[in-house]
Amino acid sequence: MRFSGLQVLKEGLTGNKGWGPHWRDPEPKSEYDIIIIGGGGHGLATAHYLAKEHGLTNVAVLERGYLGGGNVGRNTTIVRANYMLPGNSEFYSHSLKLWEGLEEDLNYNVMHSQRGIINLFHSDGQRDAFARRGNQMINQGDDAILLDTDGVRQHLPYLDFKQTRFPIYGGLYHPRGGSARHDAVAWGFARSASQRGVDLIQNCEVTGFDIVDGVVRGVQTSRGPIRAKKIGMAVAGRTSQVAEMAGFRVPIESHVLQAFVTEGLKPVIDHVVTYGMGHFYISQSDKGGLVFGGDLDMYASYAARGNLPIVEHVSEAAMTLMPVIGKAKMLRSWGGIMDMSPDGSFIMDKSPIDGLYINCGWCYGGFKATPASGHTFAHLLATDQPHPTTIRHRLDRFRTGRGVMDEEATGSQHNLH
Ligand SMILES: Cc1cc2nc3c(=O)[nH]c(=O)nc-3n(C[C@H](O)[C@H](O)[C@H](O)COP(=O)(O)OP(=O)(O)OC[C@H]3O[C@@H](n4cnc5c(N)ncnc54)[C@H](O)[C@@H]3O)c2cc1C
């Protein structure tokens, strides 16, 4: 079924009896041309683009739980292209362009909303750094406007401009940035991939690899062995564990990141606002909840839930920036497992095993990458060549020291990114 306004009207008038499941629920076949491990945003997007751009449909996505139950359904949904370093800037620029056409491409309402992002700055040095970042964004074809304090006040009148600890000097405004409904992104890619012939296999955990003479031949799963000519890993926070099954180590540490949402409120926050000094970012969902987050829990863990000190830390930062938030009741908080790379940039490459490809290291920024990650990973899997926007994202860059992309300029260390 193609979704349209007319279809909604027709179903509304006929008792909503015509809607079917969004994707098929097939039994796994014994062999595929390509297997994608991980039914998160990146795995599902890869399947969509493999089918759509490369005509490859003898493909399966294997997901240990349910589609979209990982980080893709747990994030704070910020979509932006305000990256600075060569390698990252053109990749995220490419991703934002794909976001802008995604709903038509998928025939699915992912609620992509370009409401604008404002990154606040609080010192002269930070202003210089943001001005440089903004100029670079404009040069590469993205948008950026440097705001002074009054400029920020016009957009965000509810902030505390009198705070003395980190006075607001201004902000870098990125109007094309914004947010999207995270579950819908997973569902939209899943529906499209399934319609094009890709098998989406849920409750199917990969437990091992069949490797002969350094070449991958298939996987062992909780639903039996499945053979494949090529296998792509898109398992985010579980990357180290899955790579270990194939016998190699990756430069990834898994850390917990928490998110929070308040009760539904009338519209108060029009933009996405980030407050780097306090490590806090916030937006308002279409249901009215204030959605916000902060820093990592700062110790390696595979637990998809967080600790209380971070709840306190994030709440403190929130109160410093916008004391009005103290009146809102917090409804829920949750955690996700982040695949942190040493330089804060992702890895997309062939692995040391022939036929096995790796996609990981998205840190806490991989939601905005979802379309481009799928698009470029599909390119790598289909052609054996990196897409022009991922040439620098090699697995060996930490061993060789060549091409490290340290976006935060904090040094090559996991917990600083
Ligand atoms: C709290 C929080 C806030 C965030 N905020 C933002 C944000 O605002 N903007 C942004 O850009 N990014 C954000 N992120 C990061 C972003 O969500 C992730 O980088 C991105 O979702 C990771 O890619 P994915 O969607 O493919 O991961 P996932 O959805 O985690 O998909 C990986 C899948 O692999 C499956 N899997 C693992 N092991 C196996 C196995 N052995 N066999 C089969 N399947 C397996 C998992 O079950 C999972 O479904 C945030 C993350 C969190 C947790």
The ligand as a Tripos MOL2 file, in Angstrom:
@<TRIPOS>MOLECULE
LIG
   53    58     1     0     0
SMALL
NO_CHARGES

@<TRIPOS>ATOM
      1 C1         20.2650    8.4450   24.8870 C.3       1 LIG1
      2 C2         20.8100    8.6110   23.4960 C.ar      1 LIG1
      3 C3         20.7120    9.8200   22.8550 C.ar      1 LIG1
      4 C4         21.2140    9.9730   21.5690 C.ar      1 LIG1
      5 N1         20.9920   11.1470   20.9190 N.ar      1 LIG1
      6 C5         21.3650   11.2900   19.6240 C.ar      1 LIG1
      7 C6         21.0220   12.4710   18.9100 C.ar      1 LIG1
      8 O1         20.3320   13.3560   19.4350 O.2       1 LIG1
      9 N2         21.4440   12.5810   17.6340 N.ar      1 LIG1
     10 C7         22.1930   11.6240   17.0270 C.ar      1 LIG1
     11 O2         22.5840   11.8180   15.8860 O.2       1 LIG1
     12 N3         22.4990   10.4610   17.6640 N.ar      1 LIG1
     13 C8         22.0970   10.2620   18.9500 C.ar      1 LIG1
     14 N4         22.3690    9.0920   19.6070 N.ar      1 LIG1
     15 C9         23.1790    8.0650   18.9490 C.3       1 LIG1
     16 C10        22.4120    7.1750   17.9770 C.3       1 LIG1
     17 O3         21.1940    6.7650   18.5640 O.3       1 LIG1
     18 C11        23.2600    5.9640   17.6190 C.3       1 LIG1
     19 O4         24.5670    6.3780   17.2080 O.3       1 LIG1
     20 C12        22.6620    5.1580   16.4650 C.3       1 LIG1
     21 O5         21.2950    4.8970   16.6980 O.3       1 LIG1
     22 C13        23.4270    3.8450   16.2970 C.3       1 LIG1
     23 O6         23.0780    3.1450   15.1290 O.3       1 LIG1
     24 P1         21.8330    2.1150   15.0280 P.3       1 LIG1
     25 O7         20.5830    2.8990   14.9460 O.co2     1 LIG1
     26 O8         22.0770    1.2080   13.8970 O.co2     1 LIG1
     27 O9         21.9760    1.3570   16.4290 O.3       1 LIG1
     28 P2         20.9770    0.3620   17.1550 P.3       1 LIG1
     29 O10        19.5690    0.8030   17.0230 O.co2     1 LIG1
     30 O11        21.5160    0.1340   18.5240 O.co2     1 LIG1
     31 O12        21.1050   -0.9500   16.2630 O.3       1 LIG1
     32 C14        22.0280   -2.0110   16.4850 C.3       1 LIG1
     33 C15        21.2220   -3.2800   16.5120 C.3       1 LIG1
     34 O13        22.0890   -4.4070   16.4950 O.3       1 LIG1
     35 C16        21.4450   -5.4320   17.2180 C.3       1 LIG1
     36 N5         22.4260   -6.4590   17.5940 N.ar      1 LIG1
     37 C17        23.4660   -6.3500   18.4390 C.ar      1 LIG1
     38 N6         24.1210   -7.5180   18.5520 N.ar      1 LIG1
     39 C18        23.5040   -8.3850   17.7160 C.ar      1 LIG1
     40 C19        23.7080   -9.7550   17.3950 C.ar      1 LIG1
     41 N7         24.7020  -10.4670   17.9410 N.pl3     1 LIG1
     42 N8         22.8490  -10.3470   16.5110 N.ar      1 LIG1
     43 C20        21.8360   -9.6510   15.9420 C.ar      1 LIG1
     44 N9         21.5920   -8.3470   16.2250 N.ar      1 LIG1
     45 C21        22.4130   -7.7190   17.1000 C.ar      1 LIG1
     46 C22        20.8670   -4.7000   18.4290 C.3       1 LIG1
     47 O14        19.8410   -5.4400   19.0560 O.3       1 LIG1
     48 C23        20.3780   -3.4040   17.7890 C.3       1 LIG1
     49 O15        19.0010   -3.4430   17.4510 O.3       1 LIG1
     50 C24        21.8720    8.8960   20.9240 C.ar      1 LIG1
     51 C25        21.9500    7.6560   21.5550 C.ar      1 LIG1
     52 C26        21.4040    7.4990   22.8440 C.ar      1 LIG1
     53 C27        21.4650    6.1500   23.5040 C.3       1 LIG1
@<TRIPOS>BOND
     1     1     2 1
     2     2     3 ar
     3     2    52 ar
     4     3     4 ar
     5     4     5 ar
     6     4    50 ar
     7     5     6 ar
     8     6     7 ar
     9     6    13 1
    10     7     8 2
    11     7     9 ar
    12     9    10 ar
    13    10    11 2
    14    10    12 ar
    15    12    13 ar
    16    13    14 ar
    17    14    15 1
    18    14    50 ar
    19    15    16 1
    20    16    17 1
    21    16    18 1
    22    18    19 1
    23    18    20 1
    24    20    21 1
    25    20    22 1
    26    22    23 1
    27    23    24 1
    28    24    25 2
    29    24    26 1
    30    24    27 1
    31    27    28 1
    32    28    29 2
    33    28    30 1
    34    28    31 1
    35    31    32 1
    36    32    33 1
    37    33    34 1
    38    33    48 1
    39    34    35 1
    40    35    36 1
    41    35    46 1
    42    36    37 ar
    43    36    45 ar
    44    37    38 ar
    45    38    39 ar
    46    39    40 ar
    47    39    45 ar
    48    40    41 1
    49    40    42 ar
    50    42    43 ar
    51    43    44 ar
    52    44    45 ar
    53    46    47 1
    54    46    48 1
    55    48    49 1
    56    50    51 ar
    57    51    52 ar
    58    52    53 1
@<TRIPOS>SUBSTRUCTURE
     1 LIG1         1 GROUP 0 **** ****
